[in-house]
Amino acid sequence: MKKLIFIYLMLMISANVFSASEGALAQGMINPGYYEKPDWFKNSFLELPADLDDANEQGRQLILYFHQDGCPYCKKLLDDNFTRKDIVSKMSQKFDLLEINMWGDKTVTLLTGKEVSEKEFARQMRIMFTPTLIILDEKGREQFRMNGYYAPDKFSAALDYVLLKAEENLSFNDYYHQQRKQIQTQTQSSSKLHTEAFINKTNDLASLINGSKKPVMVLFEQADCSECDELHGDIFRRLPVYKQLQQFSVAQININSNTKIISPDGQTMTQKQFADSLNIQYTPSIFFYSNDKHSKKRLVFRSEGYLKGFHIQALLDYISSGAYLLEAEFQRFVQRRADKMREEGIKVDLWD
């Protein structure tokens, strides 16, 4: 009996250590990896060919939901989005959602028949943020991707956009912009883009990137954007973040503007055309370009989801330190950075 109790305690300790590997949670926050999932999630052996066939037979679409333990953005998706009746109705009636742990070891059978682990599949799918949701078409091709957390109204609009199979020449941003125009809201968001002293007032991105002695950060934003308000009104006002921003040459793109610019590859186009060419679906999106003229790949990283202060600081550190050259997976960098901070006695709040 004593032996059984000892084994049980060791298993509990191991489980707790594993669950904390993605970073300790703030007091009162529940690890989403141990949440009881909604009953409309699909029960799956992660055999994608069978899951796709099943979805097609039912007239539904398959969604791959990549998450990780200790992810506050995943928790927000579960708490805020997946409890709204309109979203739950769409998800349960029109989609099959498969949950995939970004660091998991379960076997995933790919559409090719090849078997890989969850973490290898996440790597192949270029998962940099959680939650990431990838909606597949009937042939298993990626139809739509949400990198990072989308607020409920935008998440719902994304589902509608996919279900309506909007015309190829209508981007999601245009669709969402049209929907917002049709709905009268009580928003307190700014009606203009934010201006900052550290933002370069230039329409020539090619010259900025080629002539900069620092990495270049391009902010893709729009008016009436509450997330942009939070970024400028709160996160950019924090002294540690403000100091980090001095290590970049910063430019700003209005994704709805017809003002002409010169793109990083030297083409003349409007700001809207530039944003559309990059398939900008979320604002603020943050793109980083290398100032190394000999680099074959000038665009080195793109952040296209909702981030709080802790992750913005990690993102700026990831680029400015050159860590992206050594560690291709941003989430692993975030883990190591958080662990180091804790070792130094610094409190880590993932939702700050």
Summary of the structure (lengths in Angstrom):
residues: 352
radius of gyration: 21.3
end to end distance: 45.0
largest distance: 75.8
contacts: 1002
relative contact order: 0.11
helix: 41%
strand: 18%
